[in-house]
């Protein structure tokens, strides 16, 4: 399920909106009707990041850009480190 709130509307409800996002509801925040941010649960973000990593790997394989395999734990550590650096 998704819901949309303006930044002004969300300001007073941020705690409640964060709890809804933690229950896997996507909350879109808008500024003058333009989507600015989306609140998602940490688990959903992790799933999205994993799916993106897999898509990039499949793209690289299709383009013949393959390197030495990286163990899953190491790949996850690298991805999390990149996420923290943003």
Backbone as JSON Lines, residues from 0, in Angstrom:
{"i":0,"aa":"X","n":[0.84,-1.17,0.0],"ca":[0.0,0.0,0.0],"c":[0.89,1.24,0.0]}
{"i":1,"aa":"X","n":[0.44,2.3,-0.64],"ca":[1.18,3.54,-0.68],"c":[0.29,4.69,-0.23]}
{"i":2,"aa":"X","n":[0.92,5.71,0.3],"ca":[0.21,6.93,0.69],"c":[1.1,8.1,0.33]}
{"i":3,"aa":"X","n":[0.5,9.25,0.1],"ca":[1.24,10.44,-0.27],"c":[0.87,11.59,0.66]}
{"i":4,"aa":"X","n":[1.9,12.3,1.11],"ca":[1.71,13.45,2.01],"c":[2.61,14.58,1.55]}
{"i":5,"aa":"X","n":[2.11,15.79,1.68],"ca":[2.98,16.95,1.44],"c":[3.96,17.05,2.61]}
{"i":6,"aa":"X","n":[5.07,17.74,2.38],"ca":[6.04,17.91,3.46],"c":[5.4,18.62,4.65]}
{"i":7,"aa":"X","n":[4.56,19.61,4.39],"ca":[3.9,20.34,5.47],"c":[3.0,19.4,6.28]}
{"i":8,"aa":"X","n":[2.25,18.56,5.57],"ca":[1.36,17.59,6.22],"c":[2.15,16.57,7.04]}
{"i":9,"aa":"X","n":[3.26,16.09,6.46],"ca":[4.05,15.03,7.09],"c":[4.81,15.52,8.31]}
{"i":10,"aa":"X","n":[5.12,16.79,8.35],"ca":[5.96,17.34,9.42],"c":[5.41,16.96,10.8]}
{"i":11,"aa":"X","n":[4.14,17.1,11.01],"ca":[3.54,16.79,12.31],"c":[3.24,15.32,12.52]}
{"i":12,"aa":"X","n":[3.41,14.5,11.49],"ca":[3.06,13.08,11.56],"c":[4.25,12.17,11.31]}
{"i":13,"aa":"X","n":[5.46,12.71,11.35],"ca":[6.62,11.93,10.92],"c":[6.78,10.62,11.69]}
{"i":14,"aa":"X","n":[6.6,10.66,13.0],"ca":[6.71,9.43,13.79],"c":[5.72,8.36,13.34]}
{"i":15,"aa":"X","n":[4.47,8.76,13.16],"ca":[3.44,7.82,12.73],"c":[3.72,7.31,11.32]}
{"i":16,"aa":"X","n":[4.2,8.2,10.44],"ca":[4.51,7.78,9.06],"c":[5.68,6.82,9.05]}
{"i":17,"aa":"X","n":[6.68,7.06,9.88],"ca":[7.83,6.15,9.95],"c":[7.38,4.77,10.45]}
{"i":18,"aa":"X","n":[6.49,4.75,11.42],"ca":[5.99,3.44,11.91],"c":[5.2,2.72,10.81]}
{"i":19,"aa":"X","n":[4.43,3.46,10.02],"ca":[3.71,2.83,8.9],"c":[4.69,2.27,7.88]}
{"i":20,"aa":"X","n":[5.75,3.04,7.59],"ca":[6.76,2.56,6.65],"c":[7.43,1.31,7.18]}
{"i":21,"aa":"X","n":[7.66,1.25,8.49],"ca":[8.28,0.06,9.09],"c":[7.4,-1.17,8.92]}
{"i":22,"aa":"X","n":[6.1,-0.97,8.73],"ca":[5.17,-2.08,8.48],"c":[4.97,-2.32,6.97]}
{"i":23,"aa":"X","n":[5.96,-1.88,6.19],"ca":[6.01,-2.13,4.74],"c":[5.0,-1.33,3.94]}
{"i":24,"aa":"X","n":[4.63,-0.16,4.42],"ca":[3.81,0.75,3.62],"c":[4.75,1.81,3.06]}
{"i":25,"aa":"X","n":[4.63,2.09,1.78],"ca":[5.47,3.13,1.18],"c":[4.77,4.47,1.35]}
{"i":26,"aa":"X","n":[5.52,5.43,1.85],"ca":[4.99,6.77,2.07],"c":[5.78,7.74,1.19]}
{"i":27,"aa":"X","n":[5.09,8.41,0.27],"ca":[5.74,9.38,-0.61],"c":[5.53,10.77,-0.03]}
{"i":28,"aa":"X","n":[6.62,11.52,0.06],"ca":[6.57,12.9,0.54],"c":[6.73,13.82,-0.65]}
{"i":29,"aa":"X","n":[5.86,14.83,-0.76],"ca":[5.9,15.73,-1.9],"c":[6.15,17.17,-1.44]}
{"i":30,"aa":"X","n":[6.7,17.95,-2.35],"ca":[6.88,19.38,-2.14],"c":[6.2,20.08,-3.31]}
{"i":31,"aa":"X","n":[5.13,20.76,-3.03],"ca":[4.31,21.41,-4.06],"c":[3.86,20.41,-5.12]}
{"i":32,"aa":"X","n":[3.5,19.22,-4.67],"ca":[2.99,18.19,-5.57],"c":[4.05,17.35,-6.26]}
{"i":33,"aa":"X","n":[5.32,17.69,-6.07],"ca":[6.4,16.95,-6.72],"c":[7.0,15.95,-5.73]}
{"i":34,"aa":"X","n":[7.03,14.65,-6.07],"ca":[7.61,13.67,-5.16],"c":[9.06,14.03,-4.83]}
{"i":35,"aa":"X","n":[9.39,14.05,-3.52],"ca":[10.73,14.43,-3.08],"c":[11.45,13.28,-2.38]}
{"i":36,"aa":"X","n":[10.7,12.41,-1.7],"ca":[11.3,11.31,-0.95],"c":[10.25,10.24,-0.73]}
{"i":37,"aa":"X","n":[10.74,9.03,-0.45],"ca":[9.85,7.92,-0.14],"c":[10.36,7.26,1.13]}
{"i":38,"aa":"X","n":[9.46,7.04,2.08],"ca":[9.8,6.31,3.29],"c":[9.49,4.83,3.05]}
{"i":39,"aa":"X","n":[10.47,3.98,3.28],"ca":[10.29,2.53,3.16],"c":[10.93,1.87,4.37]}
{"i":40,"aa":"X","n":[10.54,0.65,4.63],"ca":[11.13,-0.07,5.76],"c":[12.58,-0.43,5.46]}
{"i":41,"aa":"X","n":[13.4,-0.57,6.5],"ca":[14.78,-0.99,6.27],"c":[14.87,-2.32,5.52]}
{"i":42,"aa":"X","n":[13.97,-3.24,5.81],"ca":[13.99,-4.54,5.13],"c":[13.7,-4.38,3.64]}
{"i":43,"aa":"X","n":[12.74,-3.51,3.31],"ca":[12.41,-3.29,1.9],"c":[13.58,-2.6,1.18]}
{"i":44,"aa":"X","n":[14.22,-1.65,1.83],"ca":[15.39,-1.0,1.25],"c":[16.5,-2.03,0.98]}
{"i":45,"aa":"X","n":[16.73,-2.91,1.93],"ca":[17.75,-3.94,1.74],"c":[17.4,-4.84,0.56]}
{"i":46,"aa":"X","n":[16.13,-5.22,0.44],"ca":[15.7,-6.04,-0.69],"c":[15.91,-5.31,-2.02]}
{"i":47,"aa":"X","n":[15.58,-4.03,-2.05],"ca":[15.76,-3.23,-3.27],"c":[17.24,-3.12,-3.65]}
{"i":48,"aa":"X","n":[18.08,-2.91,-2.64],"ca":[19.52,-2.83,-2.9],"c":[20.07,-4.16,-3.4]}
{"i":49,"aa":"X","n":[19.61,-5.26,-2.82],"ca":[20.04,-6.58,-3.28],"c":[19.6,-6.82,-4.73]}
{"i":50,"aa":"X","n":[18.35,-6.45,-5.04],"ca":[17.83,-6.63,-6.4],"c":[18.63,-5.79,-7.4]}
{"i":51,"aa":"X","n":[19.0,-4.59,-7.01],"ca":[19.81,-3.74,-7.88],"c":[21.19,-4.35,-8.11]}
{"i":52,"aa":"X","n":[21.78,-4.89,-7.06],"ca":[23.1,-5.52,-7.2],"c":[23.03,-6.71,-8.15]}
{"i":53,"aa":"X","n":[21.97,-7.5,-8.04],"ca":[21.8,-8.66,-8.92],"c":[21.6,-8.2,-10.36]}
{"i":54,"aa":"X","n":[20.79,-7.15,-10.56],"ca":[20.56,-6.64,-11.92],"c":[21.86,-6.13,-12.53]}
{"i":55,"aa":"X","n":[22.67,-5.44,-11.73],"ca":[23.95,-4.96,-12.24],"c":[24.87,-6.11,-12.6]}
{"i":56,"aa":"X","n":[24.88,-7.14,-11.78],"ca":[25.7,-8.31,-12.05],"c":[25.26,-8.98,-13.35]}
{"i":57,"aa":"X","n":[23.96,-9.15,-13.53],"ca":[23.45,-9.77,-14.75],"c":[23.78,-8.92,-15.97]}
{"i":58,"aa":"X","n":[23.68,-7.59,-15.83],"ca":[24.04,-6.69,-16.93],"c":[25.51,-6.85,-17.28]}
{"i":59,"aa":"X","n":[26.36,-6.85,-16.26],"ca":[27.79,-6.98,-16.5],"c":[28.13,-8.31,-17.14]}
{"i":60,"aa":"X","n":[27.48,-9.37,-16.71],"ca":[27.72,-10.68,-17.33],"c":[27.29,-10.67,-18.79]}
{"i":61,"aa":"X","n":[26.14,-10.06,-19.07],"ca":[25.65,-10.0,-20.45],"c":[26.59,-9.19,-21.34]}
{"i":62,"aa":"X","n":[27.25,-8.21,-20.76],"ca":[28.2,-7.38,-21.52],"c":[29.61,-7.96,-21.52]}
{"i":63,"aa":"X","n":[29.77,-9.11,-20.88],"ca":[31.07,-9.77,-20.84],"c":[32.04,-9.16,-19.84]}
{"i":64,"aa":"X","n":[31.52,-8.37,-18.93],"ca":[32.37,-7.74,-17.9],"c":[32.3,-8.57,-16.63]}
{"i":65,"aa":"X","n":[33.08,-9.62,-16.59],"ca":[33.06,-10.45,-15.39],"c":[34.42,-10.4,-14.71]}
{"i":66,"aa":"X","n":[34.37,-10.43,-13.42],"ca":[35.59,-10.44,-12.64],"c":[35.58,-11.68,-11.76]}
{"i":67,"aa":"X","n":[36.51,-11.73,-10.86],"ca":[36.55,-12.85,-9.93],"c":[35.31,-12.81,-9.04]}
{"i":68,"aa":"X","n":[34.71,-13.94,-8.77],"ca":[33.52,-13.97,-7.91],"c":[33.84,-13.45,-6.51]}
{"i":69,"aa":"X","n":[32.87,-12.78,-5.92],"ca":[33.01,-12.26,-4.56],"c":[32.06,-13.06,-3.67]}
{"i":70,"aa":"X","n":[32.53,-13.58,-2.55],"ca":[31.64,-14.3,-1.64],"c":[30.48,-13.39,-1.19]}
{"i":71,"aa":"X","n":[29.33,-13.97,-0.97],"ca":[28.11,-13.24,-0.61],"c":[28.34,-12.3,0.56]}
{"i":72,"aa":"X","n":[28.94,-12.78,1.63],"ca":[29.17,-11.95,2.82],"c":[30.01,-10.73,2.49]}
{"i":73,"aa":"X","n":[31.01,-10.91,1.65],"ca":[31.88,-9.81,1.26],"c":[31.12,-8.8,0.4]}
{"i":74,"aa":"X","n":[30.31,-9.31,-0.52],"ca":[29.51,-8.43,-1.38],"c":[28.53,-7.6,-0.54]}
{"i":75,"aa":"X","n":[27.88,-8.23,0.42],"ca":[26.94,-7.52,1.28],"c":[27.67,-6.45,2.09]}
{"i":76,"aa":"X","n":[28.86,-6.77,2.6],"ca":[29.64,-5.8,3.38],"c":[30.0,-4.59,2.51]}
{"i":77,"aa":"X","n":[30.4,-4.86,1.28],"ca":[30.75,-3.77,0.35],"c":[29.53,-2.91,0.06]}
{"i":78,"aa":"X","n":[28.4,-3.54,-0.22],"ca":[27.19,-2.79,-0.52],"c":[26.75,-1.95,0.67]}
{"i":79,"aa":"X","n":[26.83,-2.5,1.86],"ca":[26.45,-1.73,3.05],"c":[27.4,-0.57,3.28]}
{"i":80,"aa":"X","n":[28.69,-0.78,3.04],"ca":[29.67,0.29,3.2],"c":[29.38,1.42,2.21]}
{"i":81,"aa":"X","n":[29.03,1.07,0.98],"ca":[28.69,2.08,-0.03],"c":[27.47,2.85,0.4]}
{"i":82,"aa":"X","n":[26.49,2.16,0.98],"ca":[25.25,2.81,1.44],"c":[25.55,3.81,2.55]}
{"i":83,"aa":"X","n":[26.43,3.46,3.48],"ca":[26.77,4.34,4.59],"c":[27.53,5.57,4.1]}
{"i":84,"aa":"X","n":[28.34,5.4,3.06],"ca":[29.15,6.49,2.53],"c":[28.31,7.56,1.82]}
{"i":85,"aa":"X","n":[27.08,7.25,1.45],"ca":[26.25,8.21,0.7],"c":[25.89,9.35,1.55]}
